[in-house]
Amino acid sequence: MTAPAIFPSLTRDEVFRLETPRLWLRWPTMADAQSLRHWVGKPDVATMTSSFPVGISVNQLHERIAEVRAANADGCALGFVLTHQGDDDSAIGMVGVSLRANGALALGYHLHPALWGQGLMTEAVKRLVNAAFALTPELDDIEASVRPDNIGSRRVLEKCGFASVGLGELLSPHYGRVAVKRYVRLRSEPSPLALAAARHAPTAPPLGFQLCGLV
Ligand SMILES: CC(C)(COP(=O)(O)OP(=O)(O)OC[C@H]1O[C@@H](n2cnc3c(N)ncnc32)[C@H](O)[C@@H]1OP(=O)(O)O)[C@@H](O)C(=O)NCCC(=O)NCCS
């Protein structure tokens, strides 16, 4: 089933990009597979995602890039690679939000391990989240799911205004059933009461939530 478009025509062309103080977020191209292959398939990256297998091949990366580009062009996703600002246009990470079949918008990301701990992904996620809300006035929230032991990613979400709404489970094509901590970023700041209610709601089926990393 094809998800309905939610992003405007402005974002559906590869000239569309976002800027942060240190980064560009631009559409991925097939050439980016040559950079991505150096880290995306490593166990400490891939196993934290739901859609990238350990040891992912260049051909599989081409398929993923084609999927991201198609979803961008259809207005169902904002999926980008990160590059440093300046002359080097090499991909150093990926970040994106994509529409799930149930209408939820889910966030995913990963970064080259040599660059962890410098605040780069926080910078990228903040920019993407702001853009997603600005571009889609009808969007109420963005979701993300994280393995509970992925402290760095949980911290990124918290720094970007995501609130924990409890535990859940998802079905990964590569890792089977995965226990996750679920997060939601509302357009506006949530009230403590709303957060408490969400935390104590019965565990919902995993549909619509995904491990960060599917971009
Ligand atoms: C998650 C990931 C994108 C973070 O990128 P990053 O650019 O290093 O993130 P940031 O530097 O913006 O923020 C990381 C925060 O986590 C903290 N952190 C990282 N590892 C931590 C740990 N083991 N314990 C406590 N804090 C930790 C950092 O100190 C930092 O917080 P601070 O700014 O308050 O000090 C990167 O580690 C990654 O690509 N991991 C593998 C893929 C992945 O996990 N994707 C997300 C799946 S949900």
The ligand as an SDF file (V2000), in Angstrom:
LIG
                    3D

 48 50  0  0  0  0  0  0  0  0999 V2000
   22.8760    7.4230   18.0490 C   0  0  0  0  0  0  0  0  0  0  0  0
   23.8460    8.2680   17.2420 C   0  0  0  0  0  0  0  0  0  0  0  0
   23.1940    8.7110   15.9480 C   0  0  0  0  0  0  0  0  0  0  0  0
   24.2260    9.4960   18.0790 C   0  0  0  0  0  0  0  0  0  0  0  0
   24.9160   10.4330   17.2580 O   0  0  0  0  0  0  0  0  0  0  0  0
   25.8500   11.5640   17.9280 P   0  0  0  0  0  0  0  0  0  0  0  0
   26.1180   12.6070   16.9010 O   0  0  0  0  0  0  0  0  0  0  0  0
   27.0070   10.9140   18.5820 O   0  0  0  0  0  0  0  0  0  0  0  0
   24.8640   12.1280   19.0390 O   0  0  0  0  0  0  0  0  0  0  0  0
   25.0710   13.4800   19.8760 P   0  0  0  0  0  0  0  0  0  0  0  0
   26.5330   13.7520   20.0250 O   0  0  0  0  0  0  0  0  0  0  0  0
   24.2370   14.5360   19.2370 O   0  0  0  0  0  0  0  0  0  0  0  0
   24.4220   13.1190   21.2630 O   0  0  0  0  0  0  0  0  0  0  0  0
   24.7710   11.9120   21.9220 C   0  0  0  0  0  0  0  0  0  0  0  0
   24.5010   12.0720   23.4040 C   0  0  0  0  0  0  0  0  0  0  0  0
   24.4690   10.8040   24.0110 O   0  0  0  0  0  0  0  0  0  0  0  0
   25.4440   10.7640   25.0410 C   0  0  0  0  0  0  0  0  0  0  0  0
   25.9250    9.3830   25.1190 N   0  0  0  0  0  0  0  0  0  0  0  0
   26.4060    8.6320   24.1070 C   0  0  0  0  0  0  0  0  0  0  0  0
   26.7070    7.4040   24.5640 N   0  0  0  0  0  0  0  0  0  0  0  0
   26.3820    7.3990   25.8740 C   0  0  0  0  0  0  0  0  0  0  0  0
   26.4620    6.4290   26.9070 C   0  0  0  0  0  0  0  0  0  0  0  0
   26.9100    5.2030   26.6470 N   0  0  0  0  0  0  0  0  0  0  0  0
   26.0510    6.7690   28.1450 N   0  0  0  0  0  0  0  0  0  0  0  0
   25.5720    8.0000   28.3990 C   0  0  0  0  0  0  0  0  0  0  0  0
   25.4860    8.9660   27.4590 N   0  0  0  0  0  0  0  0  0  0  0  0
   25.8840    8.6580   26.2300 C   0  0  0  0  0  0  0  0  0  0  0  0
   26.4750   11.7780   24.6460 C   0  0  0  0  0  0  0  0  0  0  0  0
   27.2430   12.1950   25.7530 O   0  0  0  0  0  0  0  0  0  0  0  0
   25.5590   12.8710   24.1230 C   0  0  0  0  0  0  0  0  0  0  0  0
   24.8680   13.5390   25.1630 O   0  0  0  0  0  0  0  0  0  0  0  0
   25.3370   14.9900   25.7310 P   0  0  0  0  0  0  0  0  0  0  0  0
   25.3340   15.9110   24.5480 O   0  0  0  0  0  0  0  0  0  0  0  0
   24.3190   15.3190   26.7340 O   0  0  0  0  0  0  0  0  0  0  0  0
   26.7130   14.7890   26.2880 O   0  0  0  0  0  0  0  0  0  0  0  0
   25.1330    7.4600   16.8960 C   0  0  0  0  0  0  0  0  0  0  0  0
   25.6920    6.9840   18.0810 O   0  0  0  0  0  0  0  0  0  0  0  0
   24.8400    6.2770   15.9790 C   0  0  0  0  0  0  0  0  0  0  0  0
   24.8200    6.4230   14.7600 O   0  0  0  0  0  0  0  0  0  0  0  0
   24.6350    5.0780   16.5920 N   0  0  0  0  0  0  0  0  0  0  0  0
   24.3730    3.8490   15.8200 C   0  0  0  0  0  0  0  0  0  0  0  0
   23.0570    3.8830   15.0870 C   0  0  0  0  0  0  0  0  0  0  0  0
   21.9220    4.2230   16.0070 C   0  0  0  0  0  0  0  0  0  0  0  0
   21.9390    3.9420   17.2010 O   0  0  0  0  0  0  0  0  0  0  0  0
   20.8920    4.8280   15.4160 N   0  0  0  0  0  0  0  0  0  0  0  0
   19.7280    5.1950   16.1570 C   0  0  0  0  0  0  0  0  0  0  0  0
   18.8680    3.9900   16.3800 C   0  0  0  0  0  0  0  0  0  0  0  0
   17.4790    4.3560   17.4490 S   0  0  0  0  0  0  0  0  0  0  0  0
  1  2  1  0
  2  3  1  0
  2  4  1  0
  2 36  1  0
  4  5  1  0
  5  6  1  0
  6  7  2  0
  6  8  1  0
  6  9  1  0
  9 10  1  0
 10 11  2  0
 10 12  1  0
 10 13  1  0
 13 14  1  0
 14 15  1  0
 15 16  1  0
 15 30  1  0
 16 17  1  0
 17 18  1  0
 17 28  1  0
 18 19  1  0
 18 27  1  0
 19 20  2  0
 20 21  1  0
 21 22  1  0
 21 27  2  0
 22 23  1  0
 22 24  2  0
 24 25  1  0
 25 26  2  0
 26 27  1  0
 28 29  1  0
 28 30  1  0
 30 31  1  0
 31 32  1  0
 32 33  2  0
 32 34  1  0
 32 35  1  0
 36 37  1  0
 36 38  1  0
 38 39  2  0
 38 40  1  0
 40 41  1  0
 41 42  1  0
 42 43  1  0
 43 44  2  0
 43 45  1  0
 45 46  1  0
 46 47  1  0
 47 48  1  0
M  END
$$$$
